Amino acid sequence: MMEFEDFSTRDIELKDDYEGHAKAVLVHYTPSSSHEKAVLYVHGFADYYFQKHLAHFYHDEGYAFYALDLRKHGRSIMDHQRPNFARSVTEYYEELGKAVEIIRSEHNFLLLNGHSTGGLITPLFVAEDPKGKLVDALFLNSPFFAFPYPNWMKRLLLPAITNTGKFFPYKQLPAKFSKCYGQSINKAHHGEWEYDTSLKPIEGFNVYFGWVYAVYRAQKRLRRGLHLEMPALVIHSDHSIFKISGWSKDLQQADAVLNVNDIRKYSERLGENVKRVEIENAMHDVFLSPPDVRQKAFEELHHWLHDLEVDREWNDG
């Protein structure tokens, strides 16, 4: 497993679930420890935390940086578990709650930053957290608000898959994800980034009907409206690419995983204080885009964080 200088890890022990022993892993960028404000980054499906440059950015912005490898993801995967599997996204609330409490014991302001499936889980966690008000702001990078299927598939095929997942959760979908997105970001192929492909395989992990059922139920819950009062920022690409038969440079200039029209449509369901920003030619993980594109995204995030600070000072004054 690849680990990084200046980062520490901490196991978060969890209650046994239907597969047995479970844990999550909290990653911390140690040079940022003294900051009063903090951010907790939560990855997506078939993913884990490896984006060192994100920690460096937040540190420079005055935020202590933490990332959480959710149960059955990344550093948290155990031999007896199905990687990345969940029967409900509420399973992740335990480690999110524990991570938030750890961070809030050291810092007085917390930003929750979710990417893709993490961008679906985190707002639901905030909305449904019984302790409440431990998270102060929310930032979502290409959140997974809907499956990227044509409308007819959403009406006919997706309900059939989810019904199967309800009763046969461990049944595998016949195919994995396309290799093309992984190849577009991985340095050994066409991309810029090095990471452990045993934790984040180029074509992802097996996908189970039960996981689809869990995500679909979560998406329906979000789309009914969460009514969050906290400030939220949503960043995503300005367009998607769907017809992917093999490697193409276009994969590094669009969201090749989700339909950005769904993000446009459902971002307003988060609450009343939501800012949405489209980044021209960004990839699915906007901050893994080519340098000039991700620089634009970092500039937008910087401005929003500055506005957050101004609002805090105004309210405190």
BALOBA-1460 file (C-alpha; in Angstrom, 3 decimals):
// residues 317
<rec num="1" residu="m" x="0.000" y="0.000" z="0.000"/>
<rec num="2" residu="m" x="1.333" y="3.440" z="-0.935"/>
<rec num="3" residu="e" x="1.598" y="5.835" z="2.003"/>
<rec num="4" residu="f" x="2.788" y="9.421" z="2.039"/>
<rec num="5" residu="e" x="5.251" y="11.482" z="4.014"/>
<rec num="6" residu="d" x="3.598" y="13.945" z="6.435"/>
<rec num="7" residu="f" x="0.377" y="11.910" z="6.597"/>
<rec num="8" residu="s" x="-0.784" y="9.784" z="9.526"/>
<rec num="9" residu="t" x="-3.543" y="7.156" z="9.644"/>
<rec num="10" residu="r" x="-5.853" y="6.104" z="12.467"/>
<rec num="11" residu="d" x="-8.132" y="3.074" z="12.483"/>
<rec num="12" residu="i" x="-11.709" y="3.718" z="13.540"/>
<rec num="13" residu="e" x="-13.156" y="0.503" z="14.925"/>
<rec num="14" residu="l" x="-16.803" y="-0.080" z="14.004"/>
<rec num="15" residu="k" x="-19.567" y="-2.395" z="15.119"/>
<rec num="16" residu="d" x="-19.583" y="-5.770" z="13.394"/>
<rec num="17" residu="d" x="-21.914" y="-5.809" z="10.399"/>
<rec num="18" residu="y" x="-23.393" y="-8.596" z="8.233"/>
<rec num="19" residu="e" x="-19.892" y="-9.443" z="6.956"/>
<rec num="20" residu="g" x="-18.229" y="-9.395" z="10.363"/>
<rec num="21" residu="h" x="-15.517" y="-7.087" z="11.694"/>
<rec num="22" residu="a" x="-15.461" y="-3.620" z="10.117"/>
<rec num="23" residu="k" x="-13.271" y="-0.567" z="10.367"/>
<rec num="24" residu="a" x="-12.662" y="2.775" z="8.692"/>
<rec num="25" residu="v" x="-9.380" y="4.673" z="8.402"/>
<rec num="26" residu="l" x="-8.951" y="8.371" z="9.123"/>
<rec num="27" residu="v" x="-6.057" y="9.990" z="7.235"/>
<rec num="28" residu="h" x="-4.561" y="13.238" z="8.528"/>
<rec num="29" residu="y" x="-2.136" y="15.685" z="6.908"/>
<rec num="30" residu="t" x="-0.033" y="16.375" z="9.989"/>
<rec num="31" residu="p" x="1.533" y="19.745" z="9.028"/>
<rec num="32" residu="s" x="-1.985" y="21.230" z="9.075"/>
<rec num="33" residu="s" x="-2.772" y="20.180" z="12.659"/>
<rec num="34" residu="s" x="-2.596" y="23.646" z="14.230"/>
<rec num="35" residu="h" x="-5.332" y="25.213" z="12.092"/>
<rec num="36" residu="e" x="-8.563" y="26.077" z="13.882"/>
<rec num="37" residu="k" x="-10.678" y="25.152" z="10.848"/>
<rec num="38" residu="a" x="-10.732" y="21.642" z="9.390"/>
<rec num="39" residu="v" x="-11.995" y="19.752" z="6.345"/>
<rec num="40" residu="l" x="-12.985" y="16.091" z="6.095"/>
<rec num="41" residu="y" x="-12.741" y="14.605" z="2.590"/>
<rec num="42" residu="v" x="-14.892" y="11.597" z="1.656"/>
<rec num="43" residu="h" x="-14.114" y="9.662" z="-1.551"/>
<rec num="44" residu="g" x="-16.412" y="7.990" z="-4.070"/>
<rec num="45" residu="f" x="-17.125" y="4.393" z="-5.162"/>
<rec num="46" residu="a" x="-14.120" y="2.243" z="-6.149"/>
<rec num="47" residu="d" x="-11.965" y="4.957" z="-4.634"/>
<rec num="48" residu="y" x="-9.940" y="5.983" z="-1.604"/>
<rec num="49" residu="y" x="-7.941" y="9.035" z="-0.517"/>
<rec num="50" residu="f" x="-4.689" y="9.587" z="-2.461"/>
<rec num="51" residu="q" x="-4.912" y="13.209" z="-3.659"/>
<rec num="52" residu="k" x="-2.012" y="14.814" z="-1.784"/>
<rec num="53" residu="h" x="-2.404" y="18.076" z="-3.646"/>
<rec num="54" residu="l" x="-5.876" y="18.507" z="-2.143"/>
<rec num="55" residu="a" x="-4.372" y="18.380" z="1.351"/>
<rec num="56" residu="h" x="-1.723" y="20.921" z="0.376"/>
<rec num="57" residu="f" x="-4.366" y="23.291" z="-1.000"/>
<rec num="58" residu="y" x="-6.516" y="23.139" z="2.119"/>
<rec num="59" residu="h" x="-3.475" y="23.573" z="4.370"/>
<rec num="60" residu="d" x="-2.557" y="26.736" z="2.483"/>
<rec num="61" residu="e" x="-6.145" y="27.928" z="2.909"/>
<rec num="62" residu="g" x="-5.884" y="27.537" z="6.680"/>
<rec num="63" residu="y" x="-7.713" y="24.213" z="7.045"/>
<rec num="64" residu="a" x="-6.496" y="21.117" z="8.852"/>
<rec num="65" residu="f" x="-6.944" y="18.298" z="6.360"/>
<rec num="66" residu="y" x="-8.495" y="14.913" z="7.107"/>
<rec num="67" residu="a" x="-9.774" y="12.190" z="4.771"/>
<rec num="68" residu="l" x="-11.840" y="9.129" z="5.565"/>
<rec num="69" residu="d" x="-11.487" y="5.774" z="3.840"/>
<rec num="70" residu="l" x="-14.985" y="4.408" z="4.428"/>
<rec num="71" residu="r" x="-15.529" y="0.802" z="5.483"/>
<rec num="72" residu="k" x="-14.699" y="-1.691" z="2.718"/>
<rec num="73" residu="h" x="-12.861" y="1.009" z="0.748"/>
<rec num="74" residu="g" x="-9.163" y="1.668" z="0.331"/>
<rec num="75" residu="r" x="-7.115" y="1.237" z="3.516"/>
<rec num="76" residu="s" x="-10.222" y="-0.085" z="5.286"/>
<rec num="77" residu="i" x="-10.767" y="-3.183" z="3.109"/>
<rec num="78" residu="m" x="-10.469" y="-6.448" z="5.063"/>
<rec num="79" residu="d" x="-10.017" y="-9.923" z="3.590"/>
<rec num="80" residu="h" x="-13.480" y="-11.190" z="4.561"/>
<rec num="81" residu="q" x="-15.312" y="-8.236" z="2.990"/>
<rec num="82" residu="r" x="-16.738" y="-7.532" z="-0.443"/>
<rec num="83" residu="p" x="-14.828" y="-4.387" z="-1.453"/>
<rec num="84" residu="n" x="-16.975" y="-1.236" z="-1.607"/>
<rec num="85" residu="f" x="-20.214" y="-3.100" z="-0.846"/>
<rec num="86" residu="a" x="-23.075" y="-1.635" z="1.191"/>
<rec num="87" residu="r" x="-26.726" y="-2.540" z="1.625"/>
<rec num="88" residu="s" x="-27.556" y="1.017" z="2.758"/>
<rec num="89" residu="v" x="-25.562" y="4.237" z="2.698"/>
<rec num="90" residu="t" x="-26.638" y="4.754" z="6.304"/>
<rec num="91" residu="e" x="-24.000" y="2.160" z="7.196"/>
<rec num="92" residu="y" x="-21.400" y="4.875" z="6.652"/>
<rec num="93" residu="y" x="-22.950" y="7.201" z="9.220"/>
<rec num="94" residu="e" x="-21.139" y="5.393" z="12.044"/>
<rec num="95" residu="e" x="-17.633" y="6.172" z="10.789"/>
<rec num="96" residu="l" x="-18.619" y="9.628" z="9.603"/>
<rec num="97" residu="g" x="-20.003" y="10.415" z="13.034"/>
<rec num="98" residu="k" x="-16.905" y="9.139" z="14.810"/>
<rec num="99" residu="a" x="-14.565" y="10.976" z="12.426"/>
<rec num="100" residu="v" x="-16.506" y="14.220" z="12.837"/>
<rec num="101" residu="e" x="-16.352" y="13.958" z="16.631"/>
<rec num="102" residu="i" x="-12.590" y="13.302" z="16.531"/>
<rec num="103" residu="i" x="-12.019" y="16.328" z="14.338"/>
<rec num="104" residu="r" x="-14.373" y="18.619" z="16.252"/>
<rec num="105" residu="s" x="-12.511" y="17.826" z="19.472"/>
<rec num="106" residu="e" x="-9.477" y="19.568" z="17.932"/>
<rec num="107" residu="h" x="-10.983" y="22.204" z="15.628"/>
<rec num="108" residu="n" x="-13.824" y="24.715" z="15.879"/>
<rec num="109" residu="f" x="-15.100" y="24.717" z="12.286"/>
<rec num="110" residu="l" x="-15.663" y="21.737" z="9.975"/>
<rec num="111" residu="l" x="-16.169" y="21.616" z="6.214"/>
<rec num="112" residu="l" x="-17.346" y="18.278" z="4.806"/>
<rec num="113" residu="n" x="-16.026" y="17.619" z="1.273"/>
<rec num="114" residu="g" x="-17.589" y="14.713" z="-0.654"/>
<rec num="115" residu="h" x="-16.736" y="13.429" z="-4.120"/>
<rec num="116" residu="s" x="-19.095" y="11.387" z="-6.350"/>
<rec num="117" residu="t" x="-20.743" y="8.739" z="-4.130"/>
<rec num="118" residu="g" x="-19.184" y="10.586" z="-1.205"/>
<rec num="119" residu="g" x="-21.054" y="13.620" z="-2.513"/>
<rec num="120" residu="l" x="-24.303" y="11.673" z="-2.098"/>
<rec num="121" residu="i" x="-23.529" y="10.187" z="1.319"/>
<rec num="122" residu="t" x="-22.267" y="13.354" z="3.014"/>
<rec num="123" residu="p" x="-25.330" y="15.613" z="2.582"/>
<rec num="124" residu="l" x="-27.597" y="12.766" z="3.691"/>
<rec num="125" residu="f" x="-25.412" y="12.236" z="6.758"/>
<rec num="126" residu="v" x="-25.610" y="15.936" z="7.601"/>
<rec num="127" residu="a" x="-29.384" y="16.002" z="7.117"/>
<rec num="128" residu="e" x="-30.003" y="12.871" z="9.186"/>
<rec num="129" residu="d" x="-27.283" y="13.139" z="11.864"/>
<rec num="130" residu="p" x="-29.149" y="12.995" z="15.181"/>
<rec num="131" residu="k" x="-26.467" y="15.058" z="16.956"/>
<rec num="132" residu="g" x="-26.585" y="17.755" z="14.284"/>
<rec num="133" residu="k" x="-24.693" y="20.998" z="13.848"/>
<rec num="134" residu="l" x="-21.253" y="19.375" z="13.971"/>
<rec num="135" residu="v" x="-20.680" y="20.205" z="10.300"/>
<rec num="136" residu="d" x="-20.595" y="23.890" z="9.334"/>
<rec num="137" residu="a" x="-20.369" y="23.797" z="5.527"/>
<rec num="138" residu="l" x="-20.538" y="21.335" z="2.651"/>
<rec num="139" residu="f" x="-18.543" y="21.065" z="-0.581"/>
<rec num="140" residu="l" x="-19.450" y="18.482" z="-3.224"/>
<rec num="141" residu="n" x="-17.270" y="17.567" z="-6.191"/>
<rec num="142" residu="s" x="-19.351" y="15.913" z="-8.962"/>
<rec num="143" residu="p" x="-21.907" y="14.370" z="-6.585"/>
<rec num="144" residu="f" x="-23.655" y="11.122" z="-7.570"/>
<rec num="145" residu="f" x="-27.248" y="12.371" z="-7.508"/>
<rec num="146" residu="a" x="-28.509" y="9.986" z="-10.223"/>
<rec num="147" residu="f" x="-27.394" y="7.013" z="-12.288"/>
<rec num="148" residu="p" x="-26.197" y="8.220" z="-15.703"/>
<rec num="149" residu="y" x="-28.725" y="6.227" z="-17.695"/>
<rec num="150" residu="p" x="-31.083" y="7.345" z="-20.478"/>
<rec num="151" residu="n" x="-34.584" y="8.188" z="-19.266"/>
<rec num="152" residu="w" x="-36.099" y="4.924" z="-20.517"/>
<rec num="153" residu="m" x="-33.539" y="2.929" z="-18.527"/>
<rec num="154" residu="k" x="-34.248" y="5.008" z="-15.422"/>
<rec num="155" residu="r" x="-37.967" y="4.288" z="-15.826"/>
<rec num="156" residu="l" x="-37.788" y="0.590" z="-16.695"/>
<rec num="157" residu="l" x="-34.415" y="-1.050" z="-16.094"/>
<rec num="158" residu="l" x="-33.232" y="0.698" z="-12.923"/>
<rec num="159" residu="p" x="-36.345" y="-0.207" z="-10.875"/>
<rec num="160" residu="a" x="-35.902" y="-3.843" z="-11.948"/>
<rec num="161" residu="i" x="-32.260" y="-3.825" z="-10.848"/>
<rec num="162" residu="t" x="-33.077" y="-2.212" z="-7.528"/>
<rec num="163" residu="n" x="-35.880" y="-4.685" z="-6.829"/>
<rec num="164" residu="t" x="-33.448" y="-7.510" z="-7.499"/>
<rec num="165" residu="g" x="-30.965" y="-5.859" z="-5.145"/>
<rec num="166" residu="k" x="-33.534" y="-5.711" z="-2.378"/>
<rec num="167" residu="f" x="-33.992" y="-9.476" z="-2.348"/>
<rec num="168" residu="f" x="-30.665" y="-10.686" z="-3.790"/>
<rec num="169" residu="p" x="-28.117" y="-8.123" z="-2.569"/>
<rec num="170" residu="y" x="-25.034" y="-10.246" z="-3.310"/>
<rec num="171" residu="k" x="-25.942" y="-10.962" z="-6.930"/>
<rec num="172" residu="q" x="-23.278" y="-9.398" z="-9.166"/>
<rec num="173" residu="l" x="-24.015" y="-7.209" z="-12.141"/>
<rec num="174" residu="p" x="-22.697" y="-8.969" z="-15.254"/>
<rec num="175" residu="a" x="-20.096" y="-6.317" z="-16.093"/>
<rec num="176" residu="k" x="-17.673" y="-4.035" z="-14.291"/>
<rec num="177" residu="f" x="-17.232" y="-0.372" z="-15.094"/>
<rec num="178" residu="s" x="-15.342" y="0.719" z="-18.195"/>
<rec num="179" residu="k" x="-11.559" y="0.865" z="-17.870"/>
<rec num="180" residu="c" x="-11.471" y="4.150" z="-19.759"/>
<rec num="181" residu="y" x="-11.963" y="6.536" z="-16.830"/>
<rec num="182" residu="g" x="-9.315" y="4.756" z="-14.766"/>
<rec num="183" residu="q" x="-6.915" y="4.859" z="-17.692"/>
<rec num="184" residu="s" x="-7.566" y="8.575" z="-18.124"/>
<rec num="185" residu="i" x="-6.300" y="9.384" z="-14.613"/>
<rec num="186" residu="n" x="-3.721" y="6.677" z="-13.867"/>
<rec num="187" residu="k" x="-0.088" y="7.566" z="-14.594"/>
<rec num="188" residu="a" x="0.731" y="4.066" z="-15.837"/>
<rec num="189" residu="h" x="-1.795" y="4.594" z="-18.656"/>
<rec num="190" residu="h" x="-2.765" y="8.068" z="-19.950"/>
<rec num="191" residu="g" x="-3.150" y="10.062" z="-16.755"/>
<rec num="192" residu="e" x="-1.142" y="12.078" z="-14.275"/>
<rec num="193" residu="w" x="-1.806" y="10.350" z="-10.966"/>
<rec num="194" residu="e" x="-0.139" y="7.545" z="-9.035"/>
<rec num="195" residu="y" x="-2.210" y="5.453" z="-6.652"/>
<rec num="196" residu="d" x="-2.540" y="1.880" z="-5.429"/>
<rec num="197" residu="t" x="-4.520" y="-0.015" z="-8.052"/>
<rec num="198" residu="s" x="-5.184" y="-2.846" z="-5.595"/>
<rec num="199" residu="l" x="-7.311" y="-0.324" z="-3.672"/>
<rec num="200" residu="k" x="-8.601" y="1.523" z="-6.738"/>
<rec num="201" residu="p" x="-8.535" y="-0.889" z="-9.709"/>
<rec num="202" residu="i" x="-8.561" y="0.560" z="-13.203"/>
<rec num="203" residu="e" x="-11.949" y="-1.060" z="-13.923"/>
<rec num="204" residu="g" x="-13.253" y="-0.811" z="-10.376"/>
<rec num="205" residu="f" x="-14.538" y="-3.673" z="-8.219"/>
<rec num="206" residu="n" x="-17.446" y="-6.049" z="-8.701"/>
<rec num="207" residu="v" x="-20.771" y="-4.214" z="-8.565"/>
<rec num="208" residu="y" x="-23.611" y="-5.886" z="-6.661"/>
<rec num="209" residu="f" x="-27.339" y="-5.432" z="-7.095"/>
<rec num="210" residu="g" x="-27.582" y="-4.660" z="-3.378"/>
<rec num="211" residu="w" x="-25.219" y="-1.699" z="-3.775"/>
<rec num="212" residu="v" x="-27.335" y="-0.330" z="-6.632"/>
<rec num="213" residu="y" x="-30.402" y="-0.672" z="-4.417"/>
<rec num="214" residu="a" x="-28.652" y="1.190" z="-1.580"/>
<rec num="215" residu="v" x="-27.545" y="4.067" z="-3.805"/>
<rec num="216" residu="y" x="-30.893" y="4.357" z="-5.595"/>
<rec num="217" residu="r" x="-32.758" y="4.653" z="-2.285"/>
<rec num="218" residu="a" x="-30.292" y="7.308" z="-1.124"/>
<rec num="219" residu="q" x="-30.719" y="9.279" z="-4.341"/>
<rec num="220" residu="k" x="-34.505" y="9.206" z="-3.999"/>
<rec num="221" residu="r" x="-34.177" y="10.486" z="-0.431"/>
<rec num="222" residu="l" x="-31.965" y="13.385" z="-1.521"/>
<rec num="223" residu="r" x="-34.164" y="14.300" z="-4.465"/>
<rec num="224" residu="r" x="-37.138" y="14.752" z="-2.123"/>
<rec num="225" residu="g" x="-35.175" y="17.648" z="-0.632"/>
<rec num="226" residu="l" x="-32.832" y="17.901" z="2.352"/>
<rec num="227" residu="h" x="-33.496" y="21.537" z="3.363"/>
<rec num="228" residu="l" x="-29.948" y="22.074" z="4.639"/>
<rec num="229" residu="e" x="-29.350" y="25.516" z="6.108"/>
<rec num="230" residu="m" x="-25.550" y="25.478" z="5.908"/>
<rec num="231" residu="p" x="-23.657" y="26.984" z="2.954"/>
<rec num="232" residu="a" x="-22.908" y="24.444" z="0.234"/>
<rec num="233" residu="l" x="-20.798" y="24.513" z="-2.925"/>
<rec num="234" residu="v" x="-21.244" y="22.079" z="-5.827"/>
<rec num="235" residu="i" x="-18.550" y="21.919" z="-8.511"/>
<rec num="236" residu="h" x="-18.746" y="19.773" z="-11.652"/>
<rec num="237" residu="s" x="-17.799" y="19.666" z="-15.331"/>
<rec num="238" residu="d" x="-19.713" y="21.628" z="-17.962"/>
<rec num="239" residu="h" x="-20.426" y="18.487" z="-20.032"/>
<rec num="240" residu="s" x="-20.374" y="14.686" z="-19.995"/>
<rec num="241" residu="i" x="-19.143" y="12.079" z="-22.442"/>
<rec num="242" residu="f" x="-21.169" y="8.890" z="-22.885"/>
<rec num="243" residu="k" x="-20.221" y="6.987" z="-26.040"/>
<rec num="244" residu="i" x="-16.942" y="5.480" z="-24.885"/>
<rec num="245" residu="s" x="-15.565" y="2.572" z="-26.911"/>
<rec num="246" residu="g" x="-11.883" y="3.016" z="-26.065"/>
<rec num="247" residu="w" x="-9.259" y="5.521" z="-25.049"/>
<rec num="248" residu="s" x="-9.743" y="9.069" z="-26.309"/>
<rec num="249" residu="k" x="-8.311" y="12.422" z="-25.243"/>
<rec num="250" residu="d" x="-11.924" y="13.545" z="-24.841"/>
<rec num="251" residu="l" x="-12.026" y="11.461" z="-21.649"/>
<rec num="252" residu="q" x="-9.757" y="14.073" z="-20.033"/>
<rec num="253" residu="q" x="-12.032" y="16.942" z="-21.022"/>
<rec num="254" residu="a" x="-15.434" y="15.833" z="-19.696"/>
<rec num="255" residu="d" x="-17.194" y="13.885" z="-16.965"/>
<rec num="256" residu="a" x="-16.949" y="10.298" z="-18.190"/>
<rec num="257" residu="v" x="-18.810" y="8.839" z="-15.188"/>
<rec num="258" residu="l" x="-21.950" y="10.888" z="-14.456"/>
<rec num="259" residu="n" x="-24.440" y="12.982" z="-16.405"/>
<rec num="260" residu="v" x="-23.812" y="16.592" z="-15.379"/>
<rec num="261" residu="n" x="-27.427" y="17.441" z="-16.255"/>
<rec num="262" residu="d" x="-28.480" y="15.408" z="-13.206"/>
<rec num="263" residu="i" x="-26.123" y="17.434" z="-11.013"/>
<rec num="264" residu="r" x="-27.557" y="20.645" z="-12.430"/>
<rec num="265" residu="k" x="-31.085" y="19.427" z="-11.803"/>
<rec num="266" residu="y" x="-30.754" y="18.112" z="-8.267"/>
<rec num="267" residu="s" x="-28.211" y="20.423" z="-6.606"/>
<rec num="268" residu="e" x="-31.015" y="22.756" z="-5.560"/>
<rec num="269" residu="r" x="-32.548" y="19.905" z="-3.531"/>
<rec num="270" residu="l" x="-29.753" y="20.293" z="-0.987"/>
<rec num="271" residu="g" x="-31.094" y="23.518" z="0.500"/>
<rec num="272" residu="e" x="-31.465" y="27.251" z="0.065"/>
<rec num="273" residu="n" x="-27.813" y="28.275" z="0.411"/>
<rec num="274" residu="v" x="-26.239" y="26.377" z="-2.490"/>
<rec num="275" residu="k" x="-23.745" y="27.737" z="-5.014"/>
<rec num="276" residu="r" x="-23.138" y="25.632" z="-8.132"/>
<rec num="277" residu="v" x="-20.110" y="26.154" z="-10.375"/>
<rec num="278" residu="e" x="-19.390" y="24.476" z="-13.707"/>
<rec num="279" residu="i" x="-15.751" y="24.051" z="-14.710"/>
<rec num="280" residu="e" x="-15.154" y="23.981" z="-18.438"/>
<rec num="281" residu="n" x="-13.611" y="20.704" z="-19.673"/>
<rec num="282" residu="a" x="-13.294" y="19.250" z="-16.168"/>
<rec num="283" residu="m" x="-13.111" y="15.514" z="-15.537"/>
<rec num="284" residu="h" x="-15.391" y="13.572" z="-13.189"/>
<rec num="285" residu="d" x="-13.050" y="14.185" z="-10.262"/>
<rec num="286" residu="v" x="-12.621" y="17.844" z="-11.044"/>
<rec num="287" residu="f" x="-9.384" y="18.047" z="-9.055"/>
<rec num="288" residu="l" x="-7.774" y="15.281" z="-11.123"/>
<rec num="289" residu="s" x="-8.368" y="17.288" z="-14.320"/>
<rec num="290" residu="p" x="-5.435" y="18.607" z="-16.380"/>
<rec num="291" residu="p" x="-3.485" y="21.397" z="-14.617"/>
<rec num="292" residu="d" x="-5.123" y="24.455" z="-16.185"/>
<rec num="293" residu="v" x="-8.615" y="23.077" z="-15.562"/>
<rec num="294" residu="r" x="-8.051" y="22.064" z="-11.952"/>
<rec num="295" residu="q" x="-6.376" y="25.423" z="-11.298"/>
<rec num="296" residu="k" x="-9.650" y="27.085" z="-12.291"/>
<rec num="297" residu="a" x="-11.494" y="24.769" z="-9.904"/>
<rec num="298" residu="f" x="-9.100" y="25.575" z="-7.077"/>
<rec num="299" residu="e" x="-9.627" y="29.289" z="-7.732"/>
<rec num="300" residu="e" x="-13.397" y="28.850" z="-7.456"/>
<rec num="301" residu="l" x="-13.017" y="26.871" z="-4.238"/>
<rec num="302" residu="h" x="-10.631" y="29.500" z="-2.861"/>
<rec num="303" residu="h" x="-13.137" y="32.289" z="-3.511"/>
<rec num="304" residu="w" x="-15.947" y="30.332" z="-1.874"/>
<rec num="305" residu="l" x="-13.829" y="29.562" z="1.184"/>
<rec num="306" residu="h" x="-12.949" y="33.253" z="1.423"/>
<rec num="307" residu="d" x="-16.645" y="34.162" z="1.293"/>
<rec num="308" residu="l" x="-17.309" y="31.597" z="4.030"/>
<rec num="309" residu="e" x="-14.738" y="33.296" z="6.233"/>
<rec num="310" residu="v" x="-16.194" y="36.734" z="5.566"/>
<rec num="311" residu="d" x="-19.670" y="35.475" z="6.505"/>
<rec num="312" residu="r" x="-18.336" y="33.910" z="9.699"/>
<rec num="313" residu="e" x="-16.597" y="37.119" z="10.725"/>
<rec num="314" residu="w" x="-19.730" y="39.123" z="9.935"/>
<rec num="315" residu="n" x="-21.947" y="36.796" z="11.984"/>
<rec num="316" residu="d" x="-19.474" y="36.700" z="14.880"/>
<rec num="317" residu="g" x="-19.121" y="40.476" z="14.823"/>
